[in-house]
């Protein structure tokens, strides 16, 4: 009878396969210096004994878990899903496993403490390092390997990955200017994040460069959600002199603009041009297809893994902040004025 799964050790595997414990360990870790017939035999024994390596024991022996953590607010937003895809693609090349924690809709005023608690938990021996996506917390344990995706404006000391948000916003505005639009509304993102701050800066700087003043009546604060995008758009579109175009700080907010326009009987792009930011997969499925700024979200996730692995392996990153380029994607939601 095979030993119970919980009691099987690598020594049991080695004994049953007739090899040394070090050879069995090398098979477990997929080393390439084991003869093929020995490798196959040891793997067969592992299967027969239902052997599962102990992560805790492995961590104690090597002082490394070969696990990386990912902490994000939720798994429902398209941006978060694309980040997870990018992280999942990149981590395969480094032979690490991934442990994901999600807040699952935690109240916003509790997110910072929730993030800090879970980063501390992951850093206490569960993982070798952690990626935190769009953090609310400004500080994390000083002795932990942490990489942040889309940091807050005060997270400059934490290695991070972010898109070229200001340049992307300028590209969006220049495209609208080229179509003849001058009265352009702006719906921002979470004002605590660098991405939202820089997209707003790009909007304002573009107006100044075009010789236009910044009309604060055309700016609405958002939070990257469809609901806030819809409410902000309703306010903008019911101004005495409504904008001829709206630049939404992300595609999800732009979806809210489309909803608001429909509620008011306005057509996109005939009555209102619209441009977003992100290029989530759903943007191409909007009606009409959404012109947007692509920030290569999956690439952001991939770069975060590369940066974190460098930190875990004791390498000093060339840059503490990695910037992923943006580019304009033209679809059907804008037209000449």
Order of alpha helices (4+ residues) and beta strands (2+ residues): alpha-alpha-alpha-alpha-beta-alpha-beta-alpha-beta-beta-beta-alpha-beta-alpha-beta-alpha-beta-alpha-beta-beta-alpha-beta-beta
